[in-house]
Amino acid sequence: MERAGGNAIGKTAPPGRDPAGVAPPDPEAERMLRVDIEGRGIRDARVLRALRETPRRAFVPAGLQAEACGDYPLPIGFGQTISQPYIVAYMTELAAPQPDDVALEIGTGSGYQTAVLAKLARWVYSLEIRSELAAAARERLERLGVANVTLAVGDGYRGWPERAPFDVILVTAAPEAPPDALIEQLKPGGRLVIPVGPEEGPQELELIRKTAEGRISVRRALPVRFVPMVRP
């Protein structure tokens, strides 16, 4: 969740894609996708399709609907935001989720990034520290027919060891350093995409890979500004 200025809470349903999650054509959303996302270099056809089929309007507060297709973060309450669409696309492309992958998301927030991941991976486990945001995200995802997600309220620094290991871990808030638990919960060949840095200092989006032999590589991908990752 970019800066703008537990216990499972969702029932586990069989994996799948529900046509109810596909939004009707939206000219503003198409412009955003074409100009702000594809026009800035996002090329993965699966990522672009997932974004097209995930209406950002469904995750933006009612009072901000006029800005739903703007390429910038918007507040969703509790000091959190729904991320800029380009950043959602960039992080997703960097993580490269595959159809058989199991993904962990740290920071459910509005559920927007969760829904995008769910279009691309076999299953998504998502942790949110604020129960109010988790409950609201659950309602949105159920309304859109997103079935292959399990939500929980919990400490993102701990990860989700009971469901590990993961092919993909995507973090939407910035710790000062990548938590060891998340690196440990990556499968060999897994990818961790995480913003890293102090709340008021420079932050970098990092891609952390684990080789088949368990070695770790780190690539700094992009300067970013995210809300801090906090503990319960």
C-alpha positions as CSV (number, residue, x, y, z in Angstrom):
1,M,0.0,0.0,0.0
2,E,1.7,3.1,-1.2
3,R,1.8,6.2,0.9
4,A,-0.6,8.9,-0.4
5,G,0.2,12.0,1.4
6,G,-4.0,-14.8,12.4
7,N,-7.1,-16.1,12.0
8,A,-8.7,-16.9,8.7
9,I,-11.7,-14.6,8.0
10,G,-12.7,-15.9,4.6
11,K,-13.9,-19.3,3.8
12,T,-11.7,-21.4,1.6
13,A,-13.3,-22.2,-1.7
14,P,-12.2,-24.4,-4.6
15,P,-9.7,-22.8,-6.9
16,G,-11.1,-21.2,-10.1
17,R,-11.9,-18.0,-11.9
18,D,-15.5,-16.7,-11.8
19,P,-16.8,-14.7,-14.8
20,A,-18.5,-12.4,-12.2
21,G,-15.0,-11.0,-11.6
22,V,-14.8,-9.7,-15.2
23,A,-15.8,-6.0,-15.4
24,P,-17.7,-4.6,-18.4
25,P,-15.7,-2.2,-20.6
26,D,-14.9,1.1,-18.9
27,P,-13.4,3.8,-21.1
28,E,-11.6,5.5,-18.3
29,A,-10.1,2.3,-17.1
30,E,-9.1,1.4,-20.7
31,R,-7.3,4.8,-21.0
32,M,-5.5,4.2,-17.7
33,L,-4.4,0.7,-18.9
34,R,-3.3,1.9,-22.3
35,V,-1.6,5.2,-21.2
36,D,-0.5,4.8,-17.6
37,I,0.4,1.1,-17.5
38,E,1.1,-0.3,-21.0
39,G,2.4,3.1,-22.1
40,R,5.0,3.0,-19.3
41,G,6.4,-0.3,-20.2
42,I,4.3,-3.1,-18.7
43,R,4.3,-5.8,-21.4
44,D,3.2,-9.1,-19.8
45,A,-0.1,-10.0,-21.5
46,R,-1.4,-12.0,-18.5
47,V,-0.8,-9.0,-16.2
48,L,-2.5,-6.6,-18.5
49,R,-5.5,-8.9,-18.9
50,A,-5.7,-9.4,-15.1
51,L,-5.8,-5.6,-14.6
52,R,-8.4,-5.2,-17.3
53,E,-10.6,-7.8,-15.6
54,T,-10.1,-6.3,-12.1
55,P,-12.2,-3.1,-11.8
56,R,-10.3,-0.7,-9.5
57,R,-13.6,1.2,-9.0
58,A,-14.8,-1.8,-6.9
59,F,-11.9,-1.2,-4.4
60,V,-12.0,2.6,-4.1
61,P,-14.2,4.3,-1.5
62,A,-17.5,5.7,-2.7
63,G,-16.5,9.3,-2.2
64,L,-13.4,8.8,-4.5
65,Q,-15.1,7.1,-7.5
66,A,-14.3,10.1,-9.7
67,E,-10.6,9.4,-9.1
68,A,-10.8,5.6,-9.4
69,C,-9.0,5.5,-12.7
70,G,-6.3,8.0,-11.8
71,D,-2.8,6.6,-11.7
72,Y,-2.0,7.5,-8.1
73,P,-2.7,6.0,-4.7
74,L,-6.0,6.8,-2.9
75,P,-6.8,6.7,0.8
76,I,-8.9,3.8,2.1
77,G,-8.9,4.6,5.8
78,F,-6.7,3.7,8.8
79,G,-3.8,5.6,7.3
80,Q,-3.6,3.1,4.3
81,T,-4.1,3.5,0.6
82,I,-5.0,1.6,-2.5
83,S,-1.8,1.6,-4.6
84,Q,-1.1,3.4,-7.8
85,P,-2.3,1.1,-10.7
86,Y,1.1,1.3,-12.4
87,I,2.9,0.1,-9.2
88,V,0.4,-2.7,-8.9
89,A,1.2,-3.7,-12.5
90,Y,4.9,-3.3,-12.0
91,M,5.1,-5.3,-8.8
92,T,2.9,-8.1,-10.3
93,E,5.0,-8.3,-13.5
94,L,8.2,-8.4,-11.4
95,A,6.8,-11.2,-9.2
96,A,5.8,-13.2,-12.4
97,P,3.1,-15.3,-10.8
98,Q,2.3,-18.5,-12.8
99,P,-1.0,-20.5,-13.1
100,D,0.2,-23.2,-10.7
101,D,1.8,-20.8,-8.1
102,V,0.8,-20.3,-4.6
103,A,1.3,-16.7,-3.5
104,L,1.5,-14.9,-0.2
105,E,0.5,-11.2,0.0
106,I,1.5,-9.1,3.0
107,G,-0.9,-6.2,3.4
108,T,-4.4,-7.0,1.9
109,G,-5.5,-3.4,2.2
110,S,-8.4,-2.7,-0.2
111,G,-8.0,-6.2,-1.8
112,Y,-7.1,-4.7,-5.3
113,Q,-3.6,-6.3,-5.5
114,T,-5.1,-9.5,-4.0
115,A,-7.7,-9.7,-6.8
116,V,-5.0,-9.1,-9.5
117,L,-2.8,-11.9,-8.0
118,A,-5.8,-14.2,-7.9
119,K,-6.3,-13.9,-11.6
120,L,-2.7,-15.1,-12.2
121,A,-1.9,-17.7,-9.4
122,R,-3.6,-20.9,-8.3
123,W,-4.1,-19.6,-4.8
124,V,-3.4,-16.5,-2.8
125,Y,-3.0,-16.2,0.9
126,S,-3.2,-12.7,2.1
127,L,-2.4,-11.2,5.5
128,E,-3.8,-7.9,6.8
129,I,-2.9,-6.4,10.2
130,R,-6.1,-4.3,10.5
131,S,-9.2,-6.4,10.9
132,E,-11.5,-3.7,9.6
133,L,-9.6,-3.6,6.3
134,A,-9.5,-7.3,6.0
135,A,-13.3,-7.6,6.5
136,A,-14.0,-5.0,3.9
137,A,-11.6,-6.6,1.4
138,R,-13.3,-10.0,2.0
139,E,-16.7,-8.5,1.1
140,R,-15.3,-6.9,-2.1
141,L,-13.6,-10.1,-3.2
142,E,-16.7,-12.2,-2.5
143,R,-18.9,-9.7,-4.4
144,L,-16.6,-10.0,-7.4
145,G,-16.6,-13.8,-7.3
146,V,-12.9,-14.2,-6.4
147,A,-12.8,-17.6,-4.9
148,N,-9.1,-18.7,-4.8
149,V,-8.1,-16.4,-1.9
150,T,-7.7,-17.1,1.9
151,L,-7.6,-14.0,4.1
152,A,-6.3,-13.7,7.6
153,V,-5.5,-11.0,10.2
154,G,-2.0,-11.3,11.4
155,D,1.6,-10.1,11.6
156,G,3.2,-9.8,8.2
157,Y,6.7,-10.0,9.7
158,R,5.9,-13.5,10.7
159,G,4.5,-14.5,7.3
160,W,2.3,-17.5,7.1
161,P,4.5,-20.5,8.1
162,E,1.6,-22.9,8.3
163,R,1.0,-22.4,4.5
164,A,4.6,-22.0,3.4
165,P,6.5,-22.4,1.2
166,F,5.4,-19.9,-1.4
167,D,6.3,-19.5,-5.1
168,V,5.6,-15.7,-4.8
169,I,5.5,-13.3,-1.9
170,L,4.4,-9.8,-2.6
171,V,4.6,-7.1,0.2
172,T,2.6,-3.9,0.0
173,A,4.1,-2.0,2.9
174,A,7.8,-1.1,3.6
175,P,9.9,-2.6,6.4
176,E,13.4,-1.2,6.9
177,A,14.8,-4.6,5.9
178,P,13.3,-7.7,4.4
179,P,12.0,-10.0,7.2
180,D,14.0,-13.2,7.5
181,A,10.7,-15.2,7.9
182,L,9.5,-14.2,4.4
183,I,12.8,-15.2,2.8
184,E,12.7,-18.5,4.6
185,Q,9.1,-19.1,3.4
186,L,10.1,-18.8,-0.3
187,K,10.3,-22.0,-2.3
188,P,13.5,-22.7,-4.3
189,G,12.9,-20.7,-7.4
190,G,10.6,-18.3,-5.6
191,R,10.3,-14.5,-5.9
192,L,9.8,-11.9,-3.1
193,V,8.8,-8.4,-4.2
194,I,9.1,-5.9,-1.4
195,P,9.6,-2.2,-0.8
196,V,12.4,-1.6,1.7
197,G,13.5,1.5,3.6
198,P,12.7,3.9,6.4
199,E,9.3,5.6,6.7
200,E,10.7,9.1,6.0
201,G,13.8,8.1,4.0
202,P,14.6,6.6,0.6
203,Q,12.9,3.3,-0.3
204,E,13.6,0.8,-3.0
205,L,11.4,-1.9,-4.5
206,E,13.5,-5.1,-4.4
207,L,13.1,-8.4,-6.2
208,I,14.6,-11.2,-4.0
209,R,15.1,-14.6,-5.6
210,K,15.9,-17.9,-4.1
211,T,17.8,-20.3,-6.4
212,A,17.1,-24.1,-6.5
213,E,20.2,-24.4,-4.2
214,G,18.8,-21.9,-1.7
215,R,21.0,-19.0,-2.6
216,I,19.6,-15.5,-2.4
217,S,19.9,-12.7,-4.9
218,V,18.6,-9.2,-4.6
219,R,17.8,-6.8,-7.4
220,R,16.9,-3.1,-6.7
221,A,14.2,-2.4,-9.2
222,L,12.6,1.0,-8.6
223,P,12.6,3.9,-6.1
224,V,9.2,3.9,-4.3
225,R,7.2,5.4,-1.4
226,F,5.1,3.0,0.7
227,V,3.5,3.2,4.1
228,P,5.6,1.5,6.8
229,M,5.1,-2.1,7.6
230,V,4.0,-2.3,11.2
231,R,3.6,-5.1,13.8
232,P,0.4,-5.8,15.8
